[in-house]
Amino acid sequence: MENRHDDSGDTHKGSPLHTHGQRVTEPVEVRHPLDPLTAAEIAAARALLHREGHLGDTVRVAQLLPLDPDPAWLRGWQDGDALHRRVEAVLLDIASGVVVSAVVALDGAGAIESDRVIDTDSEGQPQYLFEEYERVERIVKEDPAWRAAMTRRGLGDAIDLAFCAPLAPGYFGREDERGTRVIRSLTFLRGHEQDSPWAHPVEGLVVHIDLTRESVIRIDDEGDVPVPEAHGNYTPAAQGPARSSLKPIEITQPEGPSFQVNGSAVTWENWSFRVGFNAREGLVLNSLTFRDGERERSVLRRASVPEMVVPYGDTAVGRYWISYFDAGEYLLGKNANSLTLGCDCLGVIHYFDQFVADDHGHPVKIPQAVCMHEEDYGILWKHTDTEGNTEVRRSRRLVISYFSTIGNYDYGFFWYLYLDGTIQLEAKATGIVFAGAGVPGTTNPHAPEVAPGVFAPVHQHLFCARLETAVDTPENSLYEVEVKGIPMGPDNPYGNAFTWDERLLSSESQARRRADPSLGRLWEVRSSTAHNRLGHSTAYRLHPHTGPVLMAQPESSVWQRATFATEHLWATPYRSDERFPAGDFPNANPGGAGLPAWTAADRLLQDERLVLWHVFGPTHVPRPEDWPIMPVDYSGFSFKPHGFLDQNPALDLPDGGRHGSGGCCGDGRACTCH
C-alpha cells in the first residue's frame, strides 16, 4: 500500500504515516494478508487464468474477489511470513453460457487451486457484466416487435433517445427462460441527451431477453397509458439558481486529524482496524480492536454488507418480478463512486483508492473509493454538580464510507467508530425512485402518485450486515436480552418494578429472530472466557434500529430467493465458504440458497466463532417530496460495549475549552459554550 500526498500543507510527505493534511492511499504493495487487491494481483490472476486456458476470446470475468485467510492461521501470522493470497474468479462464456468458478493462488509462481462448472439452472447465474448493459439496448432496439409496440403508442420518433434499462429478472421457472442467461428491460424516454429518463416510463412494455443467444424471448405489451411529459431533471440548469441564504461551514483541523494510516492499517484514538474492499461487498472493516489501557482487545474480525434486496410490491406487468440483489447481481463494490472533497466528504480527508477487475479481468482503479475523516458528534457526557460546576466533553467519531450507484439508486455505507467503544453502521439510500406511469389523479394501491402521471411503487431496501464477532476471544456465545414488566404481587408490591430477561441462543434455529422495540429486544455477544472487574462475561450488544422485514408472502418467488430478509437476525458458526446470505449466485436462483440452506443443519452456536447476519433497512412508500431526486433515507444499527469495559472509556478526553484550561470556560465555572 502506498500513501499518495494530495495537500501541500502536509509536512510529512514521504512518511507512511498520515498525521496531517490530506492523502490518498493506493494499494500498490501487499504487506498484510488482509490488504485489498492490487492492480498487479488482478493482472497476475488474469494471466494465470489465461495461461491455463480459462480465458478464451468469449470468456468474461463476471466477478473476481479476494479470499480471506483462515482466522486461526491469521492469528499466528507475523510480518515476513508468506501472505497466502488467493482470489476467486467467476468466468462466463458469453457465447455458450457456461460458467466456471476458479480459485487462483497468487503466491510464488501462482496456480489454479480448483475450478468447477456452475449448474446455472440450480445454482443461479453470475453477476451482470457492464458490457451486457449496452448489449441489452442493442437487442431491444433491433427487435421488430418492440419497435412496433413503440410505433403503435405513437413513440416511433422517440426510439433513438429511448433508454432500455437492463434489469435482473427474478426467477419464475418459465420453460423458455431455463438453461440460458435472462435479463429484462423496461423502456424510458428522453427528450434530449441529458434528460433524466426515469421521469418518462413507457408503461406496460417489458422485453424479456436471452443474453446468450442475443435475442428477445418475448414481449409483454399491455395498455396505452400516456408517457408522463414533465421532466424529472434536478440540476441547477433545470431547477433554477441555487439559494444564496446558506452561509459557509468550514471544517478545519489545524494540527491535522487524529488518525494514522499505514497502508491498509488505521489507528484512531483507541481503535485499530484494516480497511478492506472488494468488488461485491465494497467496503470491509477487518480486525477491529479497542485499546483498553495497555491491552489491544478484539471486537470484530470482519464487518461488511455482503447483500441487499430491493423487492417491489406492485402487481403491474412491469414490476411484479422486480427484486434486485444489488450486491449479488450487480456488484456494489464494482459500482463504487469516486468520492469528491467538499461534496461526498467534508473536512480533513484520507481517501483509499481501490482496484477491481473489469469484464475482461483487467484491473481498473476506482480513485478515492473510500473516504475517512473525523466528525464532531455533539456532547458525549456532561454534568453540572450541586455547586454549579460543569464538566462536559464533546463526542467525536471516525467515519469510513463509500457510495455505490446501481441504476437509479445511490447507496452510501457509513461505518462510525465512537470514543466510547460503539460501532455504528448507517446506510444512506438516495437517488431517483423507480416509477411507472398512470392516469394523473387516479389511485393505485401499490404505487402512490409522486408527480403528475408518475407513480412510484412501494418497495423495500433490505440490507444484510455480516459481522464476524471476536469479543475478547475468538469464541463467543449469543444471548437475547429483553425488558419485561412484573405483575403486581410479592415481586412487585408497588407496581413500578420491571426487569430484564436473558436467554442463550444456543443453536441456529433459536437465533432466527425478529426485533421487537416494545420489549427493547437486542442481542448480546459474550466472550467465552474473558470477564470484567465485576466477574461478568465481557460483551457487546447489537442494537437494531427496527423496521419491517420482507413484506412479500411465503409462497412468493422473492421470499424463496431472499429468505435472509425474513428475519432481523441470523447467527451461524464461521465457515469460510458461507459469505453471502442469499448464496453465491442470487441472479436467477430458484431459491433456498445461503442462510436457509446453511442453518437447516441447526448447528450449535455456544462458544463458537460466531457470524451475525443482521437485516435492516427502509420500507419505502414514496411521496412527492422524493421527486425528482430523493432526500437520503437513513437506516442502520449499533454495536455497543456492555460490560466489555470496566468504566466509561472516555473520562480522559480533554474539555471543550482551550488546551491547558481549567474547564469549559477556562476556570472551571459553569458557563455557556459559544
N, C-alpha and C positions, 0 to 999 in steps of 0.2 A: 504494500500500500504506500502511496506517495501523497504527501500534503502539498498542494499547489497554492501559492500565495496569490491572493486577489485584492490586496488592500495595501497601499503604500504606507499606511500608518502602522503596519506590523513591524515591530523591531526585532522579531525572532525569525526572520526569513532564513530558510535553510535548516531550521531546527525541526525535528519530527514532532515536537510538542507544540500544540496550538494554545497559547496562553493570552493572546491579544490580537485584536483585529479580525479580519475575515480570511478564511481559507477554504479551499476545496480539496477534499481527499479523493484521489483517483486510485482505484485498485490496480496496481502495476505489479507489485511483488507480493507473493504469498508467504506470509511468515507464521500463520496460525491455521490449524485445520478448519476453523470456522470463518475464515476470511471469505468475502464474496468472490465469485468467479472473476478472473481477469480476462482481458481480451486474448492473451496468449493461451490460456487454458481452453477457452472456447474454440480457438483456432486449432489447437492440438487435438481436441476431441473430434473435431470435424475431419482433420487429416487422418486420424486413426480409423474413423468410420469409412472414409473414402478408400483407404488402403485395404481394408478388409472386405470391400465390395458392397458395403451397405448404402452407399450414396451414388446411385446411378443418376442419369440425366433427369428422370421423372420423380426422383425421391426428394421429399422436403422434410425439414426438421420442424415438426409441429410443436415440440416442447423440448427444452434442454435445461435440466435442473441439477444443482449440486446435491449430492447425497451426504447427509450428516454422518460423522463417525459415531461408533458405538459410545454411549456415555461412559461406560466403565473404562474403555480404552482411553477416552479423552481425559478422564480424571488423572490418569498416570502420565499423560503426555507432558514433555518438557521441551523447552527451546532446544533446537538442534535435532530432535527426533524426526523420523520420517513423517510426512504430512498426511499420507494416505488419502489423497484427493481423488474423488470419484464423481462421475456425473451419470445421469440417466437421460438418454435421448429417445424420444418418441418419433419414429420415422414413418412418413406417409408417402406411399407411391400414388401420386395423383392420377396416374394412368390406369392402374389396376385396382386401387383402393386397399391394397394390402398394407397392414400396419405392423411395425416391428418395434418392440421396446428393447433397447440395448443398454447395458451398464458398461461404462468405459472407465478403466483405471488410468489415471494420469501420471502417477509417479514413474520415474525412470523412463524407459522407452515406451511405456504405455501398452495397454492391451484391452481387448474386448473381453470382459469377465463373463458376460452372459448375454443372450438375446433370445427372444421368443416372439412368435407371431400372435397378435391380439385377435381374439374372436370378436369382431365388432358387433355381431348380432347379439351376443350375450353380455359382452363387457362394455360396449359403447364405442363411440368414435373419439378420435383425438381432437385436440383443440383446433379452432379455425386458424387458417393462415391469413396473413394480411393480403396476399395476392388473391385469395378467394373472394374478397370483398369486390375487387374490380371485375373478377370473373362473373360474379352474380349480376352486376349491372349489364355486362355484355350479353349474357344469356337471356336476361329478361327483355332487353330492348331489341334483340334479334328475333324474338318469338312472335309469330304472326297472330296468335290468339290474344296475347297481351296488347299488341298494337291495335287489334280490332276492338278490344274492350275499351281502350283509351279513346279511340275514334268514336265509338258508339256513345261515349259520355261527353263528346264534344271537346276532348282534350288532345286531339291529334297534333295540334300545334305546340303543345307543351312537352312533347316526348323528349326532345333533345336536352332540356334542362331538368327533366324529372330525376329524382333521387330514388334509387331502388335499394332500400335498406336490407342488408344481409342479416337475417335473424335466425338464431338457433331454433330448431323445430319442435322441441319437446319430444315425447315418444307416445305413439298411439298404436303401434303394432300393425300398421297397414301393410298389406302384402306388397304393394308397389313401392314401399319405402324400405323393405328389408334387403339386406345384402349390398347396400350402397350407401353413399355419403349424401345426406339430405340437408338442405337449408331452405328456409322460406324467405320470401321477400314481400314487403309492403311498399306501396308507391306513394311518394310525396312530391309535390310540385314546388318549383322555384320560379319566381318572377324574373330573377336575374342571378348571376353567378354568386353573389354574396348574400342572397336571400336565405333566411332560415327555412329549410324545407319542413320542419316539424309542425309549422302552423298551417300547412296545406295538405292534409291527408286525403288520399283518394279512398274513400270508404268502400269496404266490401270487395276489394280486389286483392287476392292473395295468389302469389305464384309459388308453387312447390317445385323445387329444383333438385335434380340429380347432379351433384358436382362431379362425380366420377365420369359420367357419360356426357357431361356438359350439355344437358338437355332439360326441358321442362317436363315434369311428371304430369302435372295437371294445373288448372287454374280455377279458383273459386271467383265467381263474379256475381255478386248479389247487390241488387239495388242500384239506385242512381241518385244518391244523396249529393247535393251540390258541394263542391270543394270550398272550404272557407277562404275568403278573399283577403281579409285583413292580415297584414304582415305580423310576424312574430319576432321581429328583429329587436335587439336590446342594446345596440351600441349607441354612442353619442350621436352618430350621424342619423340614426333613426328616432331616437328619443329626445333629442334636443340637448342644449348645453348643460354641463354639469353645474350643480348648485355651487354657490360661492360662499355659503354661510359657515361651512365647516372649517375650523381653524386647524392648522397642522399639529400633529402629535409627533414628537421626535423622541426616539428611544436611544439613549447613549449610555455607554459603559466606559468611562474614561480610562479605567485600568484594565479593560478587556473583560471577557467573560470568565466565569469561574470554573469552566470545564477545561479538561485537557484531552487531546486526541493524539493517539499514536497508532497510525494505521486504522484498523477497524475497532481498536480498543478505546473506550471512553471512560474517564473518571470525572465525576461531578459531586462535590461535597462527599457524602458517604456512599454514593452509588458508583458501581463499576459494571460495565457490560460491554458487549461487542455488537456492532452494527452489521447485520446480515441483510441480504437481498437476493431474491430470485425472480424469475420471470412469471411464476404463478402466484405466489403469495405476496410478492412485493417486499415490503419492509419486514425484517425479522430481528428481534432482540434476543441475543444469546447471552448466557452465563451472567444473569443479573445477581449481583451480590450487594449487601449493605454492610458497611463497616461499623462495627459496634466496639468502640474503644480500639484495641489493637487487633481485633478479630475481623476477618472478612467472612461474612455469613451468607450462605447461598439462599436465594429466594425462588428463582425460576431458572431452569436450564434453558428454556426456549419459549418465546411468545410470538404469536403471529395470528393473522386472519387468513386461513387457507381456503375459505369458501364463503360464498353468499349466494342466495337465491332471490330472484325478483319475480314472484308469481303474480299474475293479474287475475282479477276477479270478475272479468267481463265475459259474457257468453257469446259475443259477436263473432262472426266467422274469422275476422282478422285478429282476434285477441284471445280466444279461449285457450289456445295452445301455448301461450307465452309464459315461460317460466325460466328466465335466464339464469345460468350459473356463471357469474361474471369472472370467477377465477378459473373454474374447470373447463369452461367452454371458450373463453376469450383471453384469459391470462391477464390478471390485474397488473403484475409487475412489468410485463412487456408493453403495456399501455400506459406506463407511468409518465407523468409530465416532467418537463424540465422546469424547475421552480425558479421564481424571479424575486430578487430582493425588493422589498417595499410593497410587493403585491401578495405573493404567497407566504412570505416570511418577513417579519419585521423585527429589526434590532440588529445585534451583532451576531452574525450567522456563520455557521460552519456547514458547508454542503458536502455531500458524498456523491460523486459520480458512480454510476453503475453500468455494468455490461450485461447484455442479454444476446441470445442468438437470433438472427433473422430467419426467414423461411428456408434459406439455403444453408443454415448452420454457421454463417459468418458472424463474428462479433460486431455488435452495434453498441455504441456508447449512448447512454441517456445522461446528458450533463445535468449535474445538480438535481439528481433524482430524489435525494433525501436531504431534508433540512433539519438542522438542530440549532436551538437557541434557548435562552433563558427568558422567563416571563415573571414579572411581579404578579402575585396572586392574592393581594389584599392582606388581611390580618390572619396570622397563623395562631397567635394566642395573645390574650390581653387580660389584665385585671387591675382594677383600682381598689386599693385596700381601704380600711376604715379611717386611715389618716389622710386619705386623698392622694396617696402616692400611686402613680400609674406605671406599670410595666407593660410594654407592647412590643411584639415582634412581628415583622412582616413575613408573609409566606412568599416563596418563590418556587417555581417549578421548571424542570428541564423538559423541553418539547422536542420530540423526534417524530418527524412526519413525512408523508409523501401523499401525492394526489394521483389518481388514475382516471382516465376518461374512457368510458365504454359506451360508444354511440352517443345517445342523447344525455346520459347521466355522467356526472363527475363525482368521485368519491375521495374524500380525504380521510386518512387514517392517522390519528394523532395519539402517540403514546406520551403520557405525562409521568414524570418521576417527581415526587414531592419530598420536602425536607423531613417530614415526619415518618417516612418509610412507606407511604402509599404509592401504589402504581394505578394509573387510570388509563383506559383506552376510550377515546372519543372518535366515533365515525361521523363524518360530515357528508351528508348527501345533498347535492345541489345539481345544477344543470337545467335541463328542459324536460318537463313532464311529457310522457308519451301520450299522444292523443289520437282520437278518431274524429270523424265528422258526424254531424247530426243536424236535424232541423232546428234552427235557432228558436229558443223559448220552450222547447219540449223538455220532458223529464225522462231521464234514463236512470233506472235504479242501480246500475253498476258503474255509471260514469257521469259525474256532475259536469255541467257546462262551465268552462272557465273563461271563455271568450265567445263572442257570437259565432255559433256553429261549431265550436271546438269543444269536444267532450273528452275529458281525461279520465280513463278508467281507474277504479280503486285498485290498489296493489300494495305489496309489501316489499321491504328491503330487509331481509333476514340474514345478518352476518353471523358467522361462526368463528369465534376465537378459539385457538388451541393453546393451552398452557401446560407445558411440562413442568410440574412442580418439583421443587427440591428445597423445601423449607427446612433449613439447617442440616438435613440429612438427605441422601438420595431416596430413601424410602419414606413415604408419608402415608397417612390414613385420612379418610374423608368423613366428615360429620355434617349433619344438617342441624341447624340451630333455629329455633322459633321462640317467640314470646307467647305466653298464654295467660289468660285470666284464671283466677282461682274462685270457685263457687263460695258463697258465704257459708261459714261454718267454723269449726275449730281452727282450720288453717288460715282463715281469713275473716276474723270476727268483725272487722270494721268495713269490709267490702272493698277496701282500696288496694289490696295486695295483688300482685302479679309476679310471674317468674319466667323462666325460660326452660326449654327442653333441648336436650342434645341427643342425637341419635346417630350411631355409627352406620354409615352406608357401606356395608361390607362386601357387596358384590355389584356387578354391572347392572343387574335388574333393579336393585334398590337405588342405584344412582341415576336412574332416569327420572328427572324431577322437573316440576313447574315452579316458577317463582310465585309467591303469594304475599303481596305487600300488606294484607290485612293481618298477617302473622309475623311480619318483619322477617320472613324466611331468608336465610342466607346459608352459605356453605363454607365450612371451616376445614382447612388443610393443616394437619398436625404432624409435627416431627415424630418419628418413631422412638427416638431416644433422647433428644435434647429437651431440657427443662429450664424454665426461668427461675428467678430467685424465690418465687412462691411455691415452687415444686410442680408447677403445671407444665404440660407439654407446650413447647413454643409453637406458634400457629400464625397463619394468615387467613383472612376471611374474604371470600368472594361476595361482593355486594352487587346484586343485579339491579339495573335501572330498568324496571319492568315494563314490558309491552306485550302485545299478543304474540303467540306462536303462529304457526302456519294455519291460515283460515280455511284452506281447501279441505274437502271431505276425505275420509279414509279410503273411499273407493276410487278416488281420482288418480290419474297418472302422476300428477305432480306430488301427491302425498307419497307414492311409492318411490319416486326418484329423489325427493327431498325430505326423507323421513327424519334426518337430523334436525330439521327445523320444527318438528312437532313437540319438542321439549326444550326447556330453557337450559337444562344441564344434562350432560352425559359424562361418565368417567370410565376410563379404561386403563389397564396396566400398559405400560410403554411397550410398544413393538415397533421396530424400525420401519416396517412396511405399512403401518397404519398412519397415514399422513393427511388424508383428505376425507372429510366427513361424509361426502356423497360418493366416495370411491375415486379411483384414478381417472375414470373416463365418464363423467356425468352426461356428456353430449350424446344424445340418442340412446341413453342407457335405459333398459326396461324397468329398472328399479331394484331396490333391495341391497344395493352396494353400500360399502362404507360402514357407518356406525351400526345400522341394524344387523348387518351380517357379522361384524366382529363381536357384538355384545350378545349374540344368540347363545354363545357358549357360557354366558353368565360367570365369567371369571372372577376370582376373588380380588379384592382391592386393598385389604388391610395390609399395612406395612409393605407397600409396593411402590415401584417407580410409577407415579400417577401421571395421567394426562387428563386434564379437564377440558371439556368442549362446551363452550358457553354460547348460547344463541341469544341474540338481541337485535333490535332494530325497529325502525318506524313502520307503522301501518298507515298508509297514505290515502286519505280521502281528499283529492286535490281541491283547491279553492282558487278563486280569481286572483288572489294575491300571489299564487305560484306561477303566474303567467306574465310575460313571456319567458322569464327565467326565474327559477325557484330559489328563494332565500334558503340558506342552509337549514337542514333538519338534523338535529343532533341526537345521537344515541350512544350507549356505551355501558361501561361497568367500572367498578373499582375493586382493587385487591389490596386490603388493608392489614397491617400487622395487628394481631390480637394476642397479647402475651408473648409476642416474639421478642420484645424489648422490655427491660425492667422499669423504664420510666420514659417520659416524653424525651425523644432524642434531639429535640430542637431547643433545649434550655440554654445552649451555649451560643445561640445566634446573637449577633450584635444588635443593639437597639436601632430604632429608626432615625436617630439623630446623627450628628457628625461623629467621625471616628474619635474616640477618646472622650466623648461626652459622658456626663453622669447619668443621663436618662433621656427620655423622649424629647425634652426641650433643653437638655444640656446640664440641668442641675437637679434632676430627679423630681421636679414639681409636676403635678398634674397639669395638663395643658391641652390645647387643641393643635393637632398637627396640620400644617398647611402644605 
